């Protein structure tokens, strides 16, 4: 089992997700979350950060991808879900693209929840260089 200092060193090496397409307050939230993790004394919290990216980070990465190629219907649904959740948590107006349609409750299906979980872990694996053939650049 790694000690807290070792976990912090590993966490420090994870690059901060960035995007020119996401509100600056969201990017500040990512940096603030990272700083909180690095100053934490909770080993489980640090490990979670090491192995899974946050919703804010997932949104940033999907925004970058969407700028270069259209998202599949499933990833678009995840993107909209994340945008609603993250922008609401940040106290920002939800972008028109991500607003709910009549009858839409904004919840993810089991399949889309699994897709988001995989995205979260794969983003972090890519950032840490442990996912073969992947790049965040």
DOGU-414114 format. One record per residue: chain; residue number from 0; z negated, y, x of N, C-alpha, C in turn; residue in one letter. Coordinates in steps of 0.001 Angstrom, whole numbers. Each point is the difference from the previous one (the first is absolute). Layout:
A,NUM,Z,Y,X,Z,Y,X,Z,Y,X,a
...
END
This chain:
A,0,0,-1182,844,0,1182,-844,0,1243,888,x
A,1,886,928,-317,95,1220,782,-1172,926,-326,x
A,2,-414,750,1010,-1038,991,-254,651,1267,-558,x
A,3,-826,928,-449,507,1230,-628,893,799,939,x
A,4,-362,85,1270,812,773,940,1384,-611,178,x
A,5,66,-1328,67,1296,-681,117,837,241,-1245,x
A,6,-626,-101,-1163,721,254,-1249,519,1436,-48,x
A,7,-816,940,429,429,1409,15,1192,209,934,x
A,8,-18,-647,1155,1109,119,947,1287,-525,-637,x
A,9,-101,-1129,-676,1168,-566,-686,482,961,-1080,x
A,10,-928,539,-799,361,917,-1081,618,1284,533,x
A,11,-493,502,1121,538,1230,596,1459,-142,406,x
A,12,411,-1206,338,1372,-237,455,1009,-23,-1150,x
A,13,-485,-58,-1225,907,-22,-1158,541,1411,-222,x
A,14,1321,168,21,558,1339,-190,-222,506,-1428,x
A,15,-130,1296,-125,-188,625,-1304,1363,122,-680,x
A,16,88,-484,-1240,1246,93,-769,308,1470,-273,x
A,17,1278,360,142,420,1380,-215,1298,28,-783,x
A,18,195,1083,-735,1226,179,-762,201,1475,-308,x
A,19,1225,428,90,345,1376,-383,190,111,-1509,x
A,20,-82,-1120,-707,304,-31,-1429,-1233,-103,-886,x
A,21,-1170,-48,605,-1251,-157,-750,-844,1249,189,x
A,22,-687,390,-1038,-854,1186,12,-963,-45,1191,x
A,23,-186,1142,644,-867,84,1176,-1446,-414,-289,x
A,24,-466,222,-1234,-1359,-416,-344,-161,-1518,74,x
A,25,1057,-721,-323,-41,-1468,96,-97,-404,1468,x
A,26,779,650,842,-38,-311,1428,-1363,345,596,x
A,27,-603,1087,-460,-1347,350,458,-1020,-1055,-452,x
A,28,186,-544,-1201,-890,-1061,-485,84,-1227,907,x
A,29,1200,-320,463,181,-1152,889,-753,227,1306,x
A,30,125,1184,567,-688,324,1251,-1514,-15,-208,x
A,31,-462,563,-1098,-1424,25,-302,-557,-1416,-172,x
A,32,759,-840,-706,-417,-1398,-194,-118,-705,1346,x
A,33,972,218,859,-7,-604,1336,-1225,455,790,x
A,34,-299,1298,-43,-1164,522,717,-1296,-614,-537,x
A,35,-73,-168,-1321,-1182,-630,-597,-147,-1449,458,x
A,36,1118,-690,81,-26,-1397,459,-470,-69,1445,x
A,37,554,869,847,-340,-32,1426,-1450,377,270,x
A,38,-612,739,-906,-1407,369,187,-952,-916,-780,x
A,39,550,-976,-687,-812,-907,-815,-752,-1015,851,x
A,40,-1123,-428,-518,-765,-1086,623,140,-1303,-783,x
A,41,939,-14,-942,243,-1166,-846,1182,-798,560,x
A,42,-307,-1098,672,1043,-817,605,1020,-513,-996,x
A,43,-442,-361,-1204,931,-499,-1022,967,1094,-445,x
A,44,-478,1214,-107,846,1128,-386,1066,267,1068,x
A,45,-413,-70,1258,946,208,1098,1028,-1126,28,x
A,46,-450,-1242,-195,941,-1130,-27,1006,153,-1129,x
A,47,-458,438,-1164,914,211,-1117,1061,1024,383,x
A,48,-399,1066,673,947,1016,458,995,-598,996,x
A,49,-473,-869,859,858,-608,1016,1051,-910,-629,x
A,50,-356,-684,-1074,900,-1005,-570,777,445,-1234,x
A,51,-397,1122,-630,699,447,-1210,132,1515,7,x
A,52,1195,477,-304,183,1444,-129,-495,452,-1369,x
A,53,-373,1257,-83,-508,559,-1253,1149,283,-971,x
A,54,-357,280,-1248,1016,389,-991,743,1242,465,x
A,55,-717,953,590,633,1229,492,1066,-340,1045,x
A,56,-357,-886,933,939,-389,1049,1206,-750,-579,x
A,57,-249,-891,-945,1104,-729,-645,962,975,-668,x
A,58,-548,1009,-670,836,1000,-657,851,751,1024,x
A,59,-592,382,1109,731,720,1048,1147,-850,532,x
A,60,-279,-1253,288,1036,-890,542,1112,-212,-1027,x
A,61,-357,-226,-1264,1035,-176,-1029,823,1269,-180,x
A,62,-622,1161,134,744,1268,-99,1019,106,1130,x
A,63,-408,-407,1185,927,14,1137,1163,-968,-223,x
A,64,-312,-1192,-471,1042,-996,-260,952,519,-1079,x
A,65,-557,544,-1075,817,487,-1117,915,1140,425,x
A,66,-378,727,1018,851,1083,482,1248,-527,706,x
A,67,-70,-1231,480,1120,-577,742,812,-1019,-788,x
A,68,-615,-594,-1013,697,-1011,-807,-718,-113,-1339,x
A,69,743,-333,-1049,-658,-145,-1304,-1010,-1148,15,x
A,70,-1101,204,-698,-992,-1058,-147,441,-967,-1089,x
A,71,-352,-1261,150,266,-971,-1069,-835,410,-1211,x
A,72,301,-568,-1154,-756,318,-1216,-1488,-285,184,x
A,73,-329,-1115,641,-1400,-352,217,-693,1005,913,x
A,74,650,344,1111,-617,963,912,-47,1394,-621,x
A,75,963,329,-831,-39,1293,-698,-1208,43,-949,x
A,76,-265,-1094,-685,-1163,-60,-889,-1288,147,800,x
A,77,-72,-651,1155,-1177,120,860,-130,1434,516,x
A,78,1116,589,397,9,1390,472,-546,937,-1076,x
A,79,483,-136,-1221,-465,858,-1099,-1484,-211,-269,x
A,80,-436,-1246,12,-1410,-312,-200,-854,672,1078,x
A,81,415,-148,1255,-749,599,1102,8,1524,-91,x
A,82,1149,569,-340,80,1465,-105,-972,509,-1057,x
A,83,-36,-670,-1145,-929,427,-1056,-1444,-120,471,x
A,84,-333,-1121,608,-1378,-238,430,-412,965,1123,x
A,85,842,137,1007,-337,814,1170,-17,1490,-349,x
A,86,1010,465,-718,46,1421,-355,-1159,368,-925,x
A,87,-360,-889,-922,-1141,255,-882,-1286,70,811,x
A,88,-189,-946,919,-1209,-15,833,-97,1251,874,x
A,89,1150,536,394,20,1199,840,-88,1286,-819,x
A,90,14,-144,-1341,-64,1181,-859,1299,779,-35,x
A,91,1103,-688,233,1317,637,21,794,-373,-1244,x
A,92,966,828,-328,878,-296,-1129,880,-1196,350,x
A,93,76,-935,-918,806,-1200,213,1476,384,-20,x
A,94,768,-415,1010,1429,318,17,702,-547,-1246,x
A,95,994,733,-481,710,-386,-1224,536,-1426,88,x
A,96,473,-386,1152,556,-1343,202,-1009,-1096,-323,x
A,97,-1296,289,193,-1035,-1027,-150,-785,118,-1305,x
A,98,345,937,-859,-741,162,-1257,278,-1171,-932,x
A,99,-979,-280,-834,109,-1125,-935,996,302,-1110,x
A,100,715,-1024,-387,867,70,-1182,-813,-412,-1218,x
A,101,471,306,-1166,-704,-388,-1226,-205,-1516,-13,x
A,102,-1205,-424,-264,-308,-1431,-76,-345,-635,1330,x
A,103,233,700,1103,-310,-534,1324,-1464,301,308,x
A,104,-771,-1028,301,-1417,187,288,-250,208,1490,x
A,105,1039,-132,809,-133,261,1424,-662,-1106,793,x
A,106,-191,-1146,-609,-631,-1115,692,1067,-885,643,x
A,107,-362,-606,1109,918,-914,669,-179,-1413,-536,x
A,108,1104,-705,-98,-62,-1412,-362,-603,-775,1169,x
A,109,-325,-1239,-229,-534,-850,1061,997,-91,1151,x
A,110,1273,-124,-333,1046,-88,1025,51,1281,831,x
A,111,-53,1158,-668,72,1271,721,-1281,272,790,x
A,112,-1134,-475,-496,-1247,125,749,97,-800,1298,x
A,113,561,-1185,-78,222,-815,1202,965,675,966,x
A,114,1038,629,-540,960,722,830,-696,1141,744,x
A,115,-863,734,-701,-743,1094,622,-950,-532,1078,x
A,116,-667,-1099,-269,-906,-584,998,772,-421,1248,x
A,117,1158,-627,-197,830,-394,1141,507,1215,763,x
A,118,398,1032,-734,458,1232,634,-1113,584,865,x
A,119,-1201,39,-541,-1149,561,706,-286,-738,1309,x
A,120,15,-1306,-46,-278,-768,1221,1185,42,967,x
A,121,1219,-4,-528,1169,38,882,174,1351,681,x
A,122,-353,1072,-682,39,1320,644,-942,-7,1193,x
A,123,-1207,-489,-216,-978,3,1073,435,-928,1128,x
A,124,535,-1169,-329,488,-905,1046,1097,671,814,x
A,125,874,713,-667,1077,699,696,-571,1088,900,x
A,126,-939,775,-512,-610,1055,801,-725,-563,1212,x
A,127,-576,-1150,-141,-733,-634,1090,924,-818,903,x
A,128,1269,-132,-390,946,-749,816,-152,-1495,-103,x
A,129,-597,-475,-1112,-208,-1436,-153,949,-637,-1005,x
A,130,930,782,-555,992,-546,-924,1335,-15,730,x
A,131,539,-1175,203,1246,-150,781,1171,682,-675,x
A,132,764,717,816,1243,601,-456,-168,1200,-914,x
A,133,-1182,524,-127,-220,1133,-893,-271,1263,811,x
A,134,304,1128,-628,-243,1278,666,-302,1052,-1050,x
A,135,-892,909,322,-264,1122,-903,705,1255,493,x
A,136,831,-135,1015,722,1155,546,1417,16,-502,x
END
